[in-house]
Amino acid sequence: MAKRTEHGNLRHEQGDRPTREAFHDRQNPQEVYLDLETGNMIYVGANGRTHFFTSGGQHHTSFRTTASDRQRNVRKGRWQRWVRLNEEKVTYGRTDI
């Protein structure tokens, strides 16, 4: 188990972050993005719950975003929107292919 930073402990104690829904939202996302700088996959669930997972599949962080936040990240070239390619097998790919 990874150690939390002091900031991580504080946020965990506050209990208002959407982390407990991270794995559910990754399996049933409303939107999916790739962070082009870090390579993290970003899964968005209901109410803007936004979860970052490393390329190795580990949960990195969660917070809430708005649709305009996500669109801005795409416009600025930070994130790339991905779409579901296969309904039977959960796979995603870039929207520009």
N, C-alpha and C positions, 0 to 999 in steps of 0.2 A: 504494500500500500504506500502510495506516495505521501510524503510529508507536506502539509499545508504551510504556506507562508503566514505571517502574522495577519496580513490583509485577508488571505484565504480563510483563516479561522474566524475573523470578524464577520466576513460575509456569510460564512456557514452558520454562525450563531444567529444572525439576523433572520434567517429562514425565509426570506422573501424572494429568493432566486429560483428560477425554474429548473434547477438541476435534476430534481427527482423524475422529471418527464423526459430527460435526454434520450434514453435508450428507446423508449416508446416512440418519440418523435423521429428518431433516426429510422425506425422501421416503417413509419407511416407519415412521412413528411408532406407538408403542403408545398414547400419549395426546397430546392437543393442548389447549393453554390459551391464553387471551388475558390478558396482564397489563393490568388495567384502569387502572393509573396511567400506564404508559409507552406502551401500545399495542403493545408487543412481543408477537410470537407465541412460544409456548413449546412445544417439541417434546420428548417424552420417549421415549427408546429403551430398550434392554435394560439391566438392572441399574441403573435409575434415572438413566441418562445424561440430563441435562436441558440443553437448548440454547435460548438466547434469540436471536431474529432480529428486527431492526428492521422497521418497516413497509415500508421500502425493500428488504427481503430480505437485508440484510447480517448476517452472523454477529456477534453482540455478545459473548456469553460462554457458557461451558459449565461445569457442575459436576454433582455427583450429588445426588439427592434421594431421600427415601423416600416411600412411598405416604402415610404420615401427614403428612409435610411438605406434600405437594401438597393433601391434603384440608384441612389447616389454612388454607392460602392461599385456598382456595375458600370455606371457612366464614367467614373474616374479610373476604371481599369484595375481596381483592386480585387473584385470578385467577378467570376464568370458563372452565369446561370446554367444549370444542367437540367435535363428533362429525363423522365423515365422512359427507357427504351423498350422494356419488355414487361408486360403485365404478369406473366407467369413467374419470372425470376426477377427479383428486385435488382435491376442494374440501371445505371444512369450514365448519360453521356453529354457532351457539350452541345449547346444549342446551335453552334455555328458550323456543324459538319453537314 
